[in-house]
């Protein structure tokens, strides 16, 4: 049996449920990627870096669709977006470089700490009134 057939057979109810839950949470703007990465690493034993790559594959179509929707509504502000894009590109270059310099074990620990900090800020931080 080929690799593709093995992958199709390996998909089960929990995989589908995790994808649906992750997509639903993402659609609500709550960061479904965290759910997907946790599921892949803790339940499916996928290495951290592969799980993050899979998460990015899920994120890219959503991001492209969002850009089109917001551009159509004319709510994008190039003066604000350009520095963010440039900072993101610098972050991607730095992350790609560090990816091969840091052991996967430490990347997992850093990611867990990041999730805890962001979750704590979200739960306990003061929110601005709309």
TIRO-2110 file (N, C-alpha, C; in Angstrom, 1 decimal):
// TIRO-2110
0.8, -1.2, 0.0, N, 1, A
0.0, 0.0, 0.0, CA, 1, A
0.9, 1.2, 0.0, C, 1, A
0.5, 2.3, -0.7, N, 2, A
1.3, 3.5, -0.8, CA, 2, A
1.1, 4.4, 0.3, C, 2, A
2.0, 5.4, 0.4, N, 3, A
2.0, 6.4, 1.5, CA, 3, A
0.7, 7.1, 1.6, C, 3, A
0.1, 7.5, 0.4, N, 4, A
-1.2, 8.2, 0.4, CA, 4, A
-2.3, 7.4, 1.0, C, 4, A
-2.4, 6.1, 0.6, N, 5, A
-3.4, 5.2, 1.1, CA, 5, A
-3.3, 5.1, 2.6, C, 5, A
-2.0, 5.0, 3.1, N, 6, A
-1.8, 4.8, 4.5, CA, 6, A
-2.3, 6.1, 5.3, C, 6, A
-2.1, 7.2, 4.7, N, 7, A
-2.5, 8.5, 5.3, CA, 7, A
-4.0, 8.6, 5.4, C, 7, A
-4.7, 8.1, 4.3, N, 8, A
-6.2, 8.2, 4.3, CA, 8, A
-6.7, 7.2, 5.3, C, 8, A
-6.2, 6.0, 5.4, N, 9, A
-6.6, 5.0, 6.4, CA, 9, A
-6.3, 5.5, 7.8, C, 9, A
-5.3, 6.3, 8.1, N, 10, A
-4.9, 6.7, 9.4, CA, 10, A
-5.9, 7.8, 9.9, C, 10, A
-6.7, 8.5, 9.1, N, 11, A
-7.6, 9.5, 9.5, CA, 11, A
-8.7, 8.8, 10.3, C, 11, A
-9.0, 9.3, 11.5, N, 12, A
-10.1, 8.7, 12.3, CA, 12, A
-11.1, 9.8, 12.8, C, 12, A
-12.1, 9.4, 13.5, N, 13, A
-13.1, 10.4, 14.0, CA, 13, A
-12.4, 11.5, 14.8, C, 13, A
-11.4, 11.2, 15.7, N, 14, A
-10.8, 12.2, 16.5, CA, 14, A
-10.0, 13.2, 15.7, C, 14, A
-9.4, 12.8, 14.6, N, 15, A
-8.7, 13.7, 13.7, CA, 15, A
-9.7, 14.7, 13.1, C, 15, A
-10.8, 14.2, 12.6, N, 16, A
-11.8, 15.0, 12.0, CA, 16, A
-12.4, 16.0, 13.0, C, 16, A
-12.7, 15.5, 14.2, N, 17, A
-13.2, 16.4, 15.2, CA, 17, A
-12.2, 17.5, 15.6, C, 17, A
-10.9, 17.1, 15.7, N, 18, A
-9.9, 18.1, 16.0, CA, 18, A
-9.8, 19.2, 14.9, C, 18, A
-9.9, 18.8, 13.7, N, 19, A
-9.9, 19.8, 12.6, CA, 19, A
-11.1, 20.7, 12.6, C, 19, A
-12.3, 20.1, 12.8, N, 20, A
-13.5, 20.9, 12.9, CA, 20, A
-13.5, 21.9, 14.1, C, 20, A
-13.1, 21.4, 15.2, N, 21, A
-13.0, 22.2, 16.4, CA, 21, A
-12.0, 23.4, 16.2, C, 21, A
-10.8, 23.0, 15.6, N, 22, A
-9.8, 24.0, 15.4, CA, 22, A
-10.3, 25.1, 14.4, C, 22, A
-11.0, 24.6, 13.3, N, 23, A
-11.6, 25.6, 12.3, CA, 23, A
-12.6, 26.4, 13.0, C, 23, A
-13.5, 25.9, 13.8, N, 24, A
-14.6, 26.6, 14.4, CA, 24, A
-14.0, 27.7, 15.4, C, 24, A
-13.0, 27.3, 16.2, N, 25, A
-12.4, 28.3, 17.1, CA, 25, A
-11.6, 29.3, 16.3, C, 25, A
-11.0, 29.0, 15.2, N, 26, A
-10.3, 30.0, 14.4, CA, 26, A
-11.3, 31.0, 13.8, C, 26, A
-12.5, 30.4, 13.3, N, 27, A
-13.5, 31.3, 12.7, CA, 27, A
-14.0, 32.3, 13.7, C, 27, A
-14.0, 32.0, 15.0, N, 28, A
-14.4, 32.9, 16.1, CA, 28, A
-13.3, 33.9, 16.5, C, 28, A
-12.1, 33.7, 15.9, N, 29, A
-11.0, 34.6, 16.2, CA, 29, A
-10.3, 34.2, 17.5, C, 29, A
-10.4, 33.0, 17.9, N, 30, A
-9.8, 32.6, 19.2, CA, 30, A
-8.5, 31.8, 19.1, C, 30, A
-7.9, 31.6, 17.9, N, 31, A
-6.7, 31.0, 17.8, CA, 31, A
-6.8, 29.5, 17.8, C, 31, A
-7.5, 28.9, 16.8, N, 32, A
-7.6, 27.5, 16.7, CA, 32, A
-6.3, 26.7, 16.4, C, 32, A
-5.3, 27.5, 16.0, N, 33, A
-4.0, 26.8, 15.7, CA, 33, A
-3.4, 26.2, 17.0, C, 33, A
-3.7, 26.9, 18.1, N, 34, A
-3.2, 26.3, 19.4, CA, 34, A
-3.8, 25.0, 19.6, C, 34, A
-5.1, 24.8, 19.4, N, 35, A
-5.8, 23.6, 19.5, CA, 35, A
-5.2, 22.5, 18.6, C, 35, A
-5.0, 22.9, 17.3, N, 36, A
-4.5, 22.0, 16.4, CA, 36, A
-3.1, 21.5, 16.7, C, 36, A
-2.2, 22.4, 17.1, N, 37, A
-0.9, 22.1, 17.5, CA, 37, A
-0.8, 21.2, 18.7, C, 37, A
-1.6, 21.5, 19.7, N, 38, A
-1.7, 20.7, 20.9, CA, 38, A
-2.2, 19.3, 20.6, C, 38, A
-3.2, 19.2, 19.7, N, 39, A
-3.7, 17.9, 19.3, CA, 39, A
-2.7, 17.0, 18.6, C, 39, A
-2.0, 17.7, 17.6, N, 40, A
-1.0, 17.0, 16.9, CA, 40, A
0.2, 16.5, 17.7, C, 40, A
0.6, 17.4, 18.6, N, 41, A
1.8, 17.0, 19.4, CA, 41, A
1.5, 16.0, 20.5, C, 41, A
0.4, 16.3, 21.2, N, 42, A
0.1, 15.5, 22.4, CA, 42, A
-0.6, 14.2, 22.1, C, 42, A
-1.6, 14.2, 21.2, N, 43, A
-2.4, 13.0, 20.9, CA, 43, A
-1.8, 12.2, 19.8, C, 43, A
-1.4, 12.9, 18.7, N, 44, A
-0.9, 12.2, 17.5, CA, 44, A
0.6, 12.0, 17.5, C, 44, A
1.4, 12.5, 18.5, N, 45, A
2.8, 12.4, 18.6, CA, 45, A
3.5, 12.9, 17.3, C, 45, A
3.0, 14.0, 16.7, N, 46, A
3.7, 14.6, 15.6, CA, 46, A
4.7, 15.6, 16.2, C, 46, A
6.0, 15.6, 15.6, N, 47, A
7.0, 16.5, 16.1, CA, 47, A
6.5, 17.9, 16.1, C, 47, A
7.0, 18.7, 17.0, N, 48, A
6.6, 20.1, 17.2, CA, 48, A
6.7, 20.9, 15.9, C, 48, A
7.8, 20.8, 15.2, N, 49, A
8.0, 21.6, 14.0, CA, 49, A
7.1, 21.2, 12.9, C, 49, A
6.8, 19.9, 12.8, N, 50, A
5.8, 19.5, 11.7, CA, 50, A
4.4, 20.0, 12.1, C, 50, A
4.1, 19.9, 13.4, N, 51, A
2.8, 20.4, 13.8, CA, 51, A
2.6, 21.9, 13.5, C, 51, A
3.6, 22.6, 13.7, N, 52, A
3.5, 24.1, 13.4, CA, 52, A
3.5, 24.3, 11.9, C, 52, A
4.1, 23.5, 11.1, N, 53, A
4.0, 23.6, 9.7, CA, 53, A
2.6, 23.3, 9.2, C, 53, A
2.0, 22.2, 9.7, N, 54, A
0.7, 21.9, 9.4, CA, 54, A
-0.3, 23.0, 9.7, C, 54, A
-0.1, 23.6, 10.9, N, 55, A
-0.9, 24.7, 11.3, CA, 55, A
-0.8, 25.8, 10.4, C, 55, A
0.4, 26.1, 9.9, N, 56, A
0.6, 27.2, 8.9, CA, 56, A
-0.2, 26.9, 7.6, C, 56, A
-0.2, 25.6, 7.2, N, 57, A
-0.9, 25.3, 6.0, CA, 57, A
-2.4, 25.5, 6.1, C, 57, A
-2.9, 25.3, 7.3, N, 58, A
-4.3, 25.6, 7.6, CA, 58, A
-4.6, 27.1, 7.6, C, 58, A
-3.6, 27.9, 8.1, N, 59, A
-3.7, 29.3, 8.3, CA, 59, A
-3.7, 30.1, 7.0, C, 59, A
-2.8, 29.7, 6.1, N, 60, A
-2.6, 30.5, 4.9, CA, 60, A
-3.9, 30.8, 4.1, C, 60, A
-4.7, 29.8, 3.8, N, 61, A
-6.0, 30.1, 3.0, CA, 61, A
-6.9, 31.1, 3.8, C, 61, A
-7.0, 30.9, 5.1, N, 62, A
-7.8, 31.8, 5.9, CA, 62, A
-7.3, 33.3, 5.8, C, 62, A
-6.0, 33.4, 5.9, N, 63, A
-5.3, 34.7, 5.9, CA, 63, A
-5.6, 35.4, 4.5, C, 63, A
-5.4, 34.6, 3.4, N, 64, A
-5.6, 35.2, 2.1, CA, 64, A
-7.1, 35.6, 1.9, C, 64, A
-8.0, 34.8, 2.4, N, 65, A
-9.4, 35.1, 2.3, CA, 65, A
-9.7, 36.4, 3.1, C, 65, A
-9.1, 36.5, 4.3, N, 66, A
-9.4, 37.7, 5.1, CA, 66, A
-8.9, 39.0, 4.4, C, 66, A
-7.7, 38.9, 3.8, N, 67, A
-7.1, 40.0, 3.1, CA, 67, A
-8.1, 40.5, 2.0, C, 67, A
-8.6, 39.6, 1.2, N, 68, A
-9.6, 39.9, 0.2, CA, 68, A
-10.9, 40.6, 0.7, C, 68, A
-11.4, 40.0, 1.8, N, 69, A
-12.6, 40.5, 2.4, CA, 69, A
-12.4, 41.9, 2.9, C, 69, A
-11.3, 42.1, 3.7, N, 70, A
-11.0, 43.4, 4.2, CA, 70, A
-10.6, 44.5, 3.2, C, 70, A
-10.0, 44.0, 2.1, N, 71, A
-9.6, 44.9, 1.0, CA, 71, A
-10.9, 45.4, 0.3, C, 71, A
-11.8, 44.5, 0.1, N, 72, A
-13.1, 44.8, -0.5, CA, 72, A
-13.9, 45.8, 0.3, C, 72, A
-13.8, 45.7, 1.6, N, 73, A
-14.5, 46.6, 2.6, CA, 73, A
-13.7, 47.9, 2.8, C, 73, A
-12.6, 48.0, 2.2, N, 74, A
-11.7, 49.1, 2.3, CA, 74, A
-11.4, 49.5, 3.8, C, 74, A
-11.0, 48.5, 4.6, N, 75, A
-10.7, 48.8, 5.9, CA, 75, A
-9.2, 48.6, 6.2, C, 75, A
-8.4, 48.2, 5.2, N, 76, A
-7.0, 48.0, 5.3, CA, 76, A
-6.3, 49.4, 5.3, C, 76, A
-5.4, 49.6, 6.2, N, 77, A
-4.6, 50.8, 6.3, CA, 77, A
-3.2, 50.6, 6.0, C, 77, A
-2.7, 50.9, 4.7, N, 78, A
-1.4, 50.5, 4.3, CA, 78, A
-0.3, 51.1, 5.2, C, 78, A
-0.5, 52.3, 5.8, N, 79, A
0.5, 52.9, 6.7, CA, 79, A
0.7, 52.1, 7.9, C, 79, A
-0.3, 51.4, 8.4, N, 80, A
-0.2, 50.6, 9.6, CA, 80, A
0.3, 49.2, 9.2, C, 80, A
-0.2, 48.7, 8.1, N, 81, A
0.1, 47.3, 7.7, CA, 81, A
1.5, 47.1, 7.2, C, 81, A
2.1, 48.1, 6.5, N, 82, A
3.5, 47.9, 6.0, CA, 82, A
4.5, 47.6, 7.0, C, 82, A
4.6, 48.4, 8.1, N, 83, A
5.5, 48.1, 9.2, CA, 83, A
5.3, 46.7, 9.8, C, 83, A
4.1, 46.3, 9.9, N, 84, A
3.8, 44.9, 10.4, CA, 84, A
4.3, 43.8, 9.5, C, 84, A
4.0, 44.0, 8.2, N, 85, A
4.5, 43.1, 7.2, CA, 85, A
6.0, 43.0, 7.2, C, 85, A
6.7, 44.1, 7.2, N, 86, A
8.1, 44.1, 7.3, CA, 86, A
8.7, 43.5, 8.6, C, 86, A
8.0, 43.7, 9.7, N, 87, A
8.4, 43.1, 11.0, CA, 87, A
8.2, 41.6, 10.9, C, 87, A
7.1, 41.2, 10.3, N, 88, A
6.8, 39.8, 10.1, CA, 88, A
7.8, 39.1, 9.3, C, 88, A
8.2, 39.7, 8.2, N, 89, A
9.3, 39.1, 7.4, CA, 89, A
10.6, 39.0, 8.1, C, 89, A
10.9, 40.0, 8.9, N, 90, A
12.2, 39.9, 9.7, CA, 90, A
12.0, 38.7, 10.7, C, 90, A
10.8, 38.6, 11.3, N, 91, A
10.6, 37.5, 12.3, CA, 91, A
10.7, 36.1, 11.6, C, 91, A
10.1, 36.0, 10.4, N, 92, A
10.2, 34.8, 9.7, CA, 92, A
11.7, 34.4, 9.3, C, 92, A
12.4, 35.4, 8.9, N, 93, A
13.8, 35.1, 8.6, CA, 93, A
14.6, 34.7, 9.8, C, 93, A
14.4, 35.4, 10.9, N, 94, A
15.1, 35.1, 12.2, CA, 94, A
14.6, 33.7, 12.7, C, 94, A
13.3, 33.4, 12.6, N, 95, A
12.8, 32.2, 13.1, CA, 95, A
13.3, 31.0, 12.3, C, 95, A
13.4, 31.2, 10.9, N, 96, A
14.0, 30.2, 10.1, CA, 96, A
15.4, 29.9, 10.4, C, 96, A
16.2, 30.9, 10.7, N, 97, A
17.6, 30.7, 11.0, CA, 97, A
17.7, 30.0, 12.4, C, 97, A
16.9, 30.4, 13.4, N, 98, A
17.0, 29.8, 14.7, CA, 98, A
16.5, 28.4, 14.7, C, 98, A
15.6, 28.1, 13.8, N, 99, A
15.0, 26.8, 13.7, CA, 99, A
16.0, 25.7, 13.7, C, 99, A
17.1, 25.9, 13.0, N, 100, A
18.1, 24.9, 12.9, CA, 100, A
19.2, 25.0, 13.9, C, 100, A
19.1, 26.0, 14.7, N, 101, A
20.1, 26.2, 15.8, CA, 101, A
19.6, 25.8, 17.2, C, 101, A
18.3, 25.7, 17.3, N, 102, A
17.7, 25.3, 18.6, CA, 102, A
17.1, 23.9, 18.6, C, 102, A
17.4, 23.1, 19.6, N, 103, A
16.9, 21.8, 19.7, CA, 103, A
15.3, 21.8, 19.8, C, 103, A
14.7, 20.8, 19.1, N, 104, A
13.2, 20.7, 19.1, CA, 104, A
12.6, 20.7, 20.5, C, 104, A
13.3, 20.1, 21.4, N, 105, A
12.8, 20.0, 22.8, CA, 105, A
12.6, 21.4, 23.4, C, 105, A
13.6, 22.3, 23.1, N, 106, A
13.5, 23.7, 23.6, CA, 106, A
12.4, 24.5, 22.9, C, 106, A
12.2, 24.2, 21.6, N, 107, A
11.2, 24.9, 20.9, CA, 107, A
9.8, 24.5, 21.4, C, 107, A
9.6, 23.3, 21.8, N, 108, A
8.4, 22.8, 22.4, CA, 108, A
8.1, 23.6, 23.7, C, 108, A
9.2, 23.7, 24.5, N, 109, A
9.1, 24.4, 25.8, CA, 109, A
8.8, 25.8, 25.6, C, 109, A
9.4, 26.5, 24.7, N, 110, A
9.2, 27.9, 24.3, CA, 110, A
7.8, 28.1, 23.9, C, 110, A
7.3, 27.2, 23.0, N, 111, A
5.9, 27.3, 22.5, CA, 111, A
4.9, 27.1, 23.7, C, 111, A
5.1, 26.2, 24.6, N, 112, A
4.2, 26.0, 25.7, CA, 112, A
4.2, 27.3, 26.6, C, 112, A
5.4, 27.9, 26.8, N, 113, A
5.5, 29.1, 27.6, CA, 113, A
4.7, 30.2, 26.9, C, 113, A
4.9, 30.3, 25.6, N, 114, A
4.2, 31.3, 24.9, CA, 114, A
2.7, 31.2, 25.0, C, 114, A
2.2, 30.0, 24.9, N, 115, A
0.8, 29.7, 25.0, CA, 115, A
0.3, 30.1, 26.4, C, 115, A
1.0, 29.8, 27.4, N, 116, A
0.6, 30.1, 28.8, CA, 116, A
0.6, 31.7, 29.0, C, 116, A
1.6, 32.4, 28.5, N, 117, A
1.7, 33.8, 28.7, CA, 117, A
0.5, 34.5, 27.9, C, 117, A
0.3, 34.1, 26.6, N, 118, A
-0.8, 34.7, 25.8, CA, 118, A
-2.1, 34.3, 26.4, C, 118, A
-2.3, 33.1, 26.9, N, 119, A
-3.6, 32.7, 27.5, CA, 119, A
-3.8, 33.5, 28.8, C, 119, A
-2.8, 33.7, 29.6, N, 120, A
-2.9, 34.5, 30.8, CA, 120, A
-3.3, 35.9, 30.6, C, 120, A
-2.6, 36.5, 29.6, N, 121, A
-2.9, 37.9, 29.2, CA, 121, A
-4.4, 38.0, 28.7, C, 121, A
-4.8, 37.0, 27.9, N, 122, A
-6.2, 37.0, 27.4, CA, 122, A
-7.2, 36.9, 28.6, C, 122, A
-6.9, 36.0, 29.5, N, 123, A
-7.9, 35.7, 30.6, CA, 123, A
-7.9, 36.9, 31.6, C, 123, A
-6.7, 37.4, 32.0, N, 124, A
-6.6, 38.3, 33.1, CA, 124, A
-6.3, 39.7, 32.7, C, 124, A
-6.0, 40.0, 31.5, N, 125, A
-5.6, 41.3, 31.1, CA, 125, A
-6.9, 42.2, 31.0, C, 125, A
-6.7, 43.5, 31.2, N, 126, A
-7.8, 44.4, 31.1, CA, 126, A
-8.2, 44.6, 29.6, C, 126, A
-9.5, 44.5, 29.4, N, 127, A
-9.9, 44.7, 28.0, CA, 127, A
-10.4, 46.1, 27.9, C, 127, A
-10.3, 46.7, 26.7, N, 128, A
-10.8, 48.0, 26.4, CA, 128, A
-12.2, 47.9, 26.0, C, 128, A
-13.0, 48.8, 26.4, N, 129, A
-14.4, 48.9, 26.0, CA, 129, A
-14.5, 49.2, 24.5, C, 129, A
-15.4, 48.5, 23.8, N, 130, A
-15.6, 48.8, 22.4, CA, 130, A
-16.3, 50.1, 22.2, C, 130, A
END
